[in-house]
Amino acid sequence: MAAGSLWIPAVKMDALDRTQRLVILHTNDTHSRLDPFPMDGSKYQGMGGVAARAQLIKDIRQQEEHVLLLDAGDIFQGTPYFNLYKGEPEMKAMAWMQYDACTMGNHDFDGGMDVFARQLKHVQFPVLVCNYDFTQTPLEGKVMPFHIIRKGRLRIGITGVGIQLSGLVPENLYGNTKYSDPVPALNRTAEKLKNELGCDLVICLSHLGYDYPKEPDRISDLKLAGASQNVDIIIGGHTHTFLKEPVLVPNEKGRHVIVNQVGWAGLILGRIDLECVSGKAALIASSGPVLVGKKTSE
């Protein structure tokens, strides 16, 4: 299921003398779904599971030279795996699949920050949130505001934003974590990445939710994109929204931001293909959701 090509505004491609492809694979709200859905006649029977996802990722990596693998939060909570092992198998599975970065969702606080911090010993990739201050918490120094990855000639800045925890997560689980408005926090971070640190591409991993049409004042990925200035892609989570293709949202400068989200439970592996074109200094993007496992019922 592939979308048509989309023209995105220029990024820093001056040094490129040929086209470079970048494939971004992404997940969100997997909620401890390590196994496929059971064969019980339900809508999603036989679908999902980390083994099938890992094979898809492996196949794509064999076909493409430059691949990023990202997650937009809510890794924990939803099956007995989390109740019994407090996130260890989930984190080990992500390390096995070689994720490049993730952000935190509200359910990643469900065991408390000390539990999340303890499970970070199983992974090598960074956890990114720019609008939470974890000073004097178990996550101080363990969650970063941004990270830079080089893929070929591309310098890619990745950051994350988290949802308001008050009223959503019990206070004893997030403790001294200080939340700030994600819009200015993201704009400050993206400005630093794009203009101070010379990133060609800025990606935000968001756990704000795709859209809230009945709550017009609530911040969402669509609102975040519209209020952003130096962000190229927002990969979202929280609302379990199944998008058939990415949405383009004009930012404050009139440039389009790619926004995407791929449901929940690891049923779909999101894919965004980018081509950085020499001479045109533009990105051409196409994307399609990839079903994980074999769908056996409607």
Secondary structure, 3 states (H helix, E strand, C coil): CCCCCEEECCCCCCCCCCCEEEEEEEECCCCCCCCCCCCCCCCCCCECCHHHHHHHHHHHHHHCCCEEEEECCCCCCCCHHHHHHCCHHHHHHHHHHCCCEECCCHHHHCCCHHHHHHHHHHCCCCEECCCEECCCCCCCCCCECEEEEEECCEEEEEEEECCCCCCCCCHHHHCCCEECCHHHHHHHHHHHHHHHCCCCEEEEEECCCCCCCCCCCCCCHHHHHHHCCCCCEEECCCCCCECCCCEEEECCCCCEEEEECECCCCCEEEEEEEEEECCCCEEEEEECCEECECCCCC
